[in-house]
Amino acid sequence: MAEQTIAQQIRELMNNPEKIRNIAIAAHIDHGKTTFSDNLLLGAGMISEELAGKQLTLDFREDEKERGITIDAANVSMIHDVDGEKYLINLIDTPGHVDFGGDVTRAMRAVDGAIILVDAVEGIMPQTETVVKQALRERVKPILFINKVDRLVREVKLTPEKIQERLTQVITDVNRLINNLAPEEFKEKWSVNVQDGSVAFGSARENWALSIPFMQKKKVSFKDIIDVYQKGEEEKKKWFWEKAPLFEVVLDMAVKHLPNPLEAQKYRVPKIWQGDVNTKFGEDLLNCNRDGEIAFVVTNIVIDPRSGKEITAGRLYSGTIVNGMEIYANNLKRKYRVQQVLVYNGIKPEQLEKVPCGNVLAIVGPSVDVGETITVKEQSPFEEIKHIFQPVITKSIEVARSADLPKLIEVLRKVGKEDPSIKIEINEETGENLISGMGELHLEIVENRIK
């Protein structure tokens, strides 16, 4: 599909909130999230088949590629076709390492649904529990993908019956988590179920997946998958791509089981917004009214290394953001002008004249902090984005030459903007610049970026 066509389709679908799904991928570290995201991009025609699983497209910083882990949440938009109907999927890939849990918390404010990824061999891990908790606290609905099932076939060499037992155990554990953590009215409603298709399983590395509805529709079985493992590499790869492509199974599941913005905002807004829902502004938020006043919540800030501009990403809950409009930052009590409105065509930001509510987008112009509520005039802000963990390790950062001190202060300001889970302060007695982070890895990454 030509790039131009995808861009045009994104523009069209942006205006139809019923056809939008804002979703995050969340998991414990090394459970395969970024390879999984690559395969979704491959299916949407955003990257080539050769690169899927190797490119780690959403790990776009050098330190992420070097370490093989996701550090920053990354946005991507793609088109998916279900039964002849096209949908716009706005996807955020989040980090799995506990040190970067702040990115997961912030991403959850921007989305309405989450694909929880669990390794079939390792099962539920501490960070799986944390990401489910982060999702449910923001009233984000979970669905489940059990990854690395190929390891049960090839490495652990389990029989089909034992594999089924293992998958059932993972589903039971995830539902126990949901039952413990979800608000009362969602405990039953949001339990994942292999029969209704809110659970899928497969291998992101080998690019296959199955769910019960897909198996019924395409007449494939798990036994077919096991038989394919007896074939040669090329034949196996071709079979997976033609008979059980991961992107089709997973995105079908996301479209069917995750809510659109019109549905989600009705129960999410009363939880995450502090104002009175019976006012005109409150009703605009509940109903995702594109003709209402804008309400944009900032969930991520990236400072463009080339231009130095702040790219302010987030979720638009109400109204339509238009290039050149005057906006008001409620926490800072300041006015700004929108200089650019950006949406993601794949991972590439694309400039548009205006974008309606229900979308994940970015703007250039304001200089605000993560968690800011942007409106036209003063309004009740959204609830503060609360991080589950607090910084635990502190380090002093100093310059080799005192002449570089202003540069360091400027860089620390940028670091604090991009990563609000970092705490930066100056010790009044010693004059040291102190940075506190979530762990050794967190501080090491930040230190390298400062350098």
N, C-alpha and C positions, 0 to 999 in steps of 0.2 A: 504494500500500500504506500502510495507516495506520501512524503512528509507533509506536503501542502494539504492533502486530503485529511490527514490526521488533525492538523491544526484547525482546519475548518470545522471538523466534527466536534472538536473540543469546544470551540466557540459556540456552536449550536447547542450542545448538550448542557453547557454552563447555565443556560437560561431555562432549563427544565429541571427543577429540584427533585422531581420524582425519579429522574434518571441518574441522580448523583449518589455515589457511595463514598463517604470520607472514612478511610480505614487506616489502621496502623498494624504493623507486624511486630510482635513482642515475644521475647523468649529469654531463656537462660543463655549465657555465653556459649558459643560453639555448637549451638543446636541447629545451625544452618540457615539463619535468617537471610543473609545477604545473597547467598547462592540461590535461595528460594525466590528472592526479589528479582534476581537476574532472569530467572526462568519465566516470571510473570511478564517482564519487559520483552523477552524474546517472543512470547505468545502474542503480545500486542504489537509486534512488528517494530519495536523500538531499538533492538540490538540484533546482531546476527547470531545464527545458531552456533557458530564456532566459538563465539565469545561468551555465551551464556554459561554461568557457573565459574568462568575463569576471570571474567572482566571485573567482577565485583563492582559493578557500575555505580552503586550508591555509596561505596566507600571512595569518595572522590578526593580526600586529602592524602598527601604522601604518607603521613604517619599511620593512617588507617591501612593503606596498602602494605606498608612495611610489616606491620604487626599482625595483619590478617584479622583485625577485629574492627567492628563499627564503633566509632567514638561519638560522632554527631548524628542526630536524626536527619534523614534526607528525604526530600519531597519528590514525588514523581506523579504525573498524570497519564492515564492511558484509556483507550476505548476498548470495551468488551461487548461482544454480541451474544445475547441469549435469546434463542428461538426467534431470530430475525429482528429483535429489538436491541438498539445500541445503548450502552450505559457509559457514563464517565466515572472512572475510578480514580480518586485522588488518594494516593498511597504514601504513608510515611514509614520508612524503615527505621527502627529505633535500636540503640545499643543494647547488648545483653550483659555487659560487664557491670557489676554492682556499682563501680566507681562513677558510672555515667548514667545512673538511674534518674538523675534530674531531667535528662533529655526525654526519657520515657514519660515522666509526669507531665512535662510541657506538651508533648505530642498528643497526649490523651485529651487535652482541652480542645484540640483542633478537630478531633475525629468523633464519629458516632459508633464505630464498630472496631473490633480488634481480632486479628487472626493470631491465636496463641499457638506457638510452635513448640512441640515437645519432642525430644529425641526418644525414639522407640526403645532404645537400649537403656538409657539413663533414667527415663521417666521424669516425674516432677522433681525439680531441683529448687534450691532456695530462691534463686532469682525468678523462677517461674511463678512462685507464690507471690513475690513482690510485684511482678508486672500485672498479674491478675488483680491484685489488690488495687494497684494504681488505676487500672481500667475501671473497675467497679466503683471506685470512689468518685469517678467523674461520670458515672452512669453510662459507660461505654459498653456495648453488648459484645460478649466474646463468642467466637466460634473456634473450633480446634482443628489443627493439622498435625498429625503424628508423622514426623520426619524420620529419615534414615531406616526405613523398614527393610531396605536392601541389606543392612547389617545383620538383621535377624535371619535373613535367607542365606547370606554368603559367609558371614563370620561365625555367628552363633549357631548356625545350621539347625534352626528349630523346625519342627514339623508344622504343617499348616494349622493343626489344632492348637499347638503351643503358641504359634504366632497370634492366633485369634485370642487366646487367653491373655497374652501380653498386652494386646491392643485394648481389650476390655478393661484390664487393670488400669491402664493410663486414663481411659475415659472416666472410670469410676473415681479415680484420684482427682481429676480436674473438676468433676461435678461436686465432689466433697468440698473442694476449695470454693467453688461458686456458691454453694449452699451456705458455707460459713461466712462469706464476705459480702454477698449481694444484699441490697436493700430488700426488705420483706416481700414487696410486691413483685420482685424479679427472680426470686430464688428458684421457683418452679419453671417460670417462663423462659429463663435464660440458661437452663441446664442444657448441655450439648447431648445430641442423640444420634447414634449412627444410623438409625432407621430413617429419620427425617432428612438426613443429609447435612446436618450442622457439624458433622465430623467427616474429615477426609484423611487419608493416610497415603504415604508414598515415599519417594526419594527425590529430594531436590538435586542431589548430585547426578542422578541418572535421569532426571526430568520425567518422572511418571507419577501419577496419583490416581486414586480410586475413591469413590464414595458410593453408597448404596444406590441413590438415584441415577448416578452416571453408569454404574454397572448394569442396571435394569434397562436404561435407555440405549446403551451401546452394545449390550449382550456380551460383556467381558466379565471374567471372574478372576478371583485372586489366584486360582489354580493356573489360569493362563499366564499370569505374571511369573509364577514359580517355574513353569515350563520354559518360558522365554530365557530364564537364566542358564539353561542348558545350551543356548545358541551362541554363535560367535558375536563379537563386539558390535560389528556394523549392523548385523541383522537385528540384534537386540535393541540397538539405538533406534533403528527405523521403526520397529514394532511399537516401542514406547511412544514415539512421536505421533504415529498414526492412530494408535488404539487407545492410549491413555495419557494424553499430554497434560502435564501438571497445571499449566495456566488455565486450561478450559475447566478442569474439575474445580480448582480453587476459586476462580473468579465467578463461576456459576454459583458456587456455594455462598460467596460474599454477596452477590446480587440478591439471591433468594432469601438469605437469613439475616443480613444486616440492614438496618433501617436507613431510609433516605432522610435528608435534613428536615423535611416537613414533619415526619413522624417523630424523629429523635428530639427535636427542640421542644416539643410539648412536655416531655418529662425531664429533659436535661436542664432547661433554662431555670425552672424553680429551684433546682439544686445549686447551680453554679453562678446565678446572678442575684445580687443583693437587693434589687429594687422591688417595687410593687407590680405584680403581673396584671393587675386590673387597670393600670394606666394605659394610655395610647402606646407609649414606648414599649411597655411590658407585653402588650398584645402583638406588636410588630415582631418582638423577639420570639414569642411562643409560636407564631404562625409563619416565621421566616418570610416576612413581607418585603418583597423587593422595592415596593414604593414607599416604605417607611423610612425613618431616620436610620443612618448607618450605625451599626454596632460592630466594631472590628476588635477582636482580642488578639494581642500579640503573643505568639507562642515561641518564636525563634528569631534571633537577629544574627545576620552574617555580614561581616564587613568585607566588602569587595577589595581584595588585595591590590587590584590595579587602580581603581578610581578612589578608593578610600570611602566610598559611599556606604551608608548603612542600608542593607536590604532587610526590611521589616516584614517577616512572614507571619501568617496567622489565619484565623477563621473569621469569615464575615457572617454574622448571625442575623443581620437585618439590613435593609436598604441596599443601595447600589453605589459602589465606590467609583467615582469618575475622575479621570486625570485632570489635575488643575484645581480640584475642589478644596475649600478650606475645611480643616478638621480640627478637633479639640481633644487633647490628651487629658483625661480626667484625673489621673494621679498627679501629673506634673502641673496641671492647671495652666496649660499653654496651648496656643494655636499654631498650626503648621499648614503648609500647602502640599498636596500630593503632587509630586513631580513625575512619577511613573507608576503605572499599574501593571503588575506582572502576573502571569499564570504559568504553569509548567506544561510544556509540550514535551512529554518524556521527562528528562531531568533538566531540559534547557528552558530557562525562563524566557517567556515571550511577552513583548509589550502589547497591551491592549488599551483601548480608549476607556472602557468601563467594564466592571464585573459585578454581577448581582449576588445577593446573599445565598448562603448554602454552600459556598465554595471555599477551598483553601487557596490562598493567593499571597502575593507579596506586594508591598508598596515601597517606594523610595521617596524621601522627603522628611518625615518626622525623625527626631533623635530621641527615642524613648527607651524604656526598659521592658524586658519580658514581663508579661502579665498586665501591661497597660490596656485600658479600655479606651478605644478611639471612637468618638461620636462627632456630631456637628456642634452641639451645645452641651453644657454641663448636664450629666446624667449620673445615676447610681452606677458605679463600676461593677464589673464581674468580680466574683470572689477571688481573692489572692490565690495564685497557684502554689499550693503547699507541697514542699518536697518531703518525702517520707524520712530521709536521712539528713543529718546535719554534718558539716565538715568535721573531720576527726584528726587531721594531720596538718601541722603548720610549718612553714619553711620561710626563711628570710631570703629575699632576693636583693642583690646589690649590683651596682655597675662597676666595671673595671676602672673606668675614668669618670670622675665627678661631672665632667662636661656632658656626659650622656644621661644624667639624671632626668632632665625634662623628657627625653625620648622614652625612658623607662616608665615614667608616670603616664605618658600617653598610651603606651602599649598596655600597661596594666588596666587602664580605663577601658580599652577595647576588649581585653580578655574578660573583664567583669561584665561587659555588655553581652558578649557572645555566650558566656557561660555563667548564669546567675547562681549556680550552686557553688561557685568559687567565692570565698570571702577575702576581700583585700582590705588591709588597714595599715596605718603607720603607727608604730609604737612611739608614743609621745616622749618617753624617757630616752630611748636609744636612737630614735630617728630611723629605725629599720623599716623597710617595706616588707610586710608579712603577707603571705598568701596561705589560705587554709583550704584544703580540698578533701574529697571523700576517701582518699586512700593514696598509697604510694604511686600507683600507676597514673591516677588522675593528676597528681602534682608533676609527675615526670613529663606527661604529655603537655601540660600547660607550660612548663618550663621550656621545653623544646620549642613551642610555638612562640614564646616570648623572645627566645634567641633568634 
